[in-house]
Every structure is written in structure tokens, then in C-alpha cells.
């Protein structure tokens, strides 16, 4: 169903969860309250291949992934919701929850992404032609967690990075032009997690931060050398015993906040001035985010915690101290993003979406509506681009006008 179009003026969204993978979108002039029933639906498309990936945007094109039978597909649509091309590129995960969930990363005229089974691909943005493919998990003897691969690839300078895990290596770097291996790090002898890594600038250098099952780690992107590792295994719940990490760490002012679900305590880590080591600043037992991500606005961290797989509460923590400012029940846990000091909370149980005023005093909702379309779980992380709120559920994507003028 097509219901309109938009005019492009915003900065491109080239990677998972926007700039710095932070979940905070650089937009202004947005509604601070929604009318009853939510903002105006501009258009929708209910004919996508099933998946939970988020979306990226460049040059009027939107990219995502979806699963057809046993194969993951890269998909391009325009900003009216019309399909431009669809390319099969790799094997889907074949066990629990097999739908695709890797968000394409854009670099120049190409997107880079992994399949659920660890097949990496470089695909042209304009026509969907494949530049190269690499069966990375087979080539590097990688291991899998229970739900396969969920990593959205990081591209930096001339390299694309991927977390393999296993006995041979932890992370690899491929030439983004050819798919040729440039380096393979030493192994931490650990499985990969479901985290999409991020680039950090600190101490006069740039490095990659990610998480395996047991370790937060930093890697030099030039040669694959580990700068440091931090073992998060001691902070897991002894009854649940889970190290199921899914959330890209937050970074601010030399500190990293790392949160996992299943009653796994979160940690705040302080980087040394030269970025060669980390120390523990505090431990938090309230904000154990399942897979909905985190955002930082000012001095506060926001996200939803894990009570059990079908329930969680919305939380605000003080960045400096870890002090909980509130823990509010609202429908259920789920993805969270932010823009212009407002939070966009998408609960995963019934697809309700809330616009929430940020701040430490209370979870103040200024608008809410329920997604009308789509199938399956409400797990895809939404995005905001040029005053439009884009949200996906399984086979459907919807575009909502959230401009204040």
C-alpha cells in the first residue's frame, strides 16, 4: 500500500542504529506529542521477505534483509516503499528463530552484510549485483550461538570486520573491495555473541569494541591486535547462567556501558588515557537489556530490562553513578531509539509504540499507538530519517510522518 512520499534533506543512515550505532538520531523539528491514534501513516509495504533486521538509507534508497525459504536476501526499496531489487546472498540460520536479522551496512556504492549462517557479502546498492561473497564461518572454523549470527558488519577505512569466534580466531578483517583476508585476530577461545561492534575514538586512536560470550574486548583495526579484554562472565546470574549478549555498548567520555539480558549484571568500564586497558567503575543489576538496545541522552541511560522472555520494565540510570532513577512497567520490554530529547519505545509483545519525554523523573508518555500491520515478533529496531519514523514488523514496513511543521 503506497500513501505518499518524502523530500530528502537528512544525513544518510549508513549503519545499524544510526550514527556511532548509538540509537540517537540527529533530527530536529519533530513532534513532541502525538495525536490520538499516533502520527500519520505515509505509506506501508506488506510484501517484504520475513526478517527482523533494521534499515539503513543512502541516496533515496533503503536497505534491509529478509529470509526466503533457507536463504537470506538483501532488499532495496525506495522511500515510497516500492521494491527496487531483491538479491539472495547467503544461508539463513537453520535452527531457533531463523529469520534474518543482520542490518546492511552502507559504504560508498555497496552494502555489506552477513547471513544467519555467517556468509558475508558485498552487494551493489543500485542493482543488487554481488561483488563478492565469503563463507566466513566455514573458512575460519567459526562457532555459533543458539541463534546463529545477528551481527551487523562494521566497515572502516578499507576493511570490513566480522566476529567469527571459535578456536582459530575471534575477529577477522576483509578487504572491502575484494573480500580478501587482511588479518585474523588471535582467538579468545569463545563463541561469538549477537552484538554488532562499534568504533571508538579515545586516547588519540580508533579501535573496535565488541563482545563475545564471555568478554568485552577492544581490537586495533589496522592489525587485529587486542588492546584489552574484560571478562563479564562473573556478573551473570548464577541461576540463569546466561551470557547472551546482544546490545552494542554505549560509549561516552572515556567510558563504556555494557548490558545483557537474563539477569546478567551490567558494567560500566573506564578506559585508560592511552586506551590500552580498562577498569571496572560500577556494576548495575537493574538494566539488563534483552535485545532492545540502549540510548544515552545527557547524563542518563535508557532502555528496558528483562524480567523474563515476555516481560520487562523501562529504566533510566544515572550515567555517572549507575543509580536507578526510575523502573517503570509499560506493556513490555523492547527496542528503544531517541531523537531531539524524546524516546521512542517499541514494546515487543503487542507492538505498542510510545513517545516518551526523556529525563530522570518519570516515564512520561506523550503519545502512543499500536502497529497495524505485519507478522511475527516485534523485534526490529526502528529508525528516524528526514522527520519520518520507519518501523518494521516481519514482512511489513511502515513510514510515519513525525514532522512538527
Secondary structure, 3 states (H helix, E strand, C coil): CCCCCCCCCCCCECCCCCHHHCCEECCCCECCCCCCCCCEEEEEECCCCEECCCCEEECCEEEEEEEECCEEEEEEEECCCCEEEEEEEEECCCCCCCCECCCCEEECCEEEEECCCCEEEEEECCCCCEEEEEEHHHHCCCCCECCECCCCCEEECCEEEEECCECCCCEEEEECCCCCEEEECCCCCECECCCCCEEEEECCEEEEEEEECCEEEEEECCCCCEEEEEECHHHCCCCCCCCCCCCCCEEECCEEEECCCCCCCEEEEEECCCCCCEEEEEEECCCCCCCCCCEEECCEEEEECCCECCECCEEEEECCCCCEEEEECCCCCEEEEEECCEEEEEECCCCEEEEEECCCCCCEEEEEEECCCCCCCCCCCCEEECCEEEEEECCEEEEEECECC
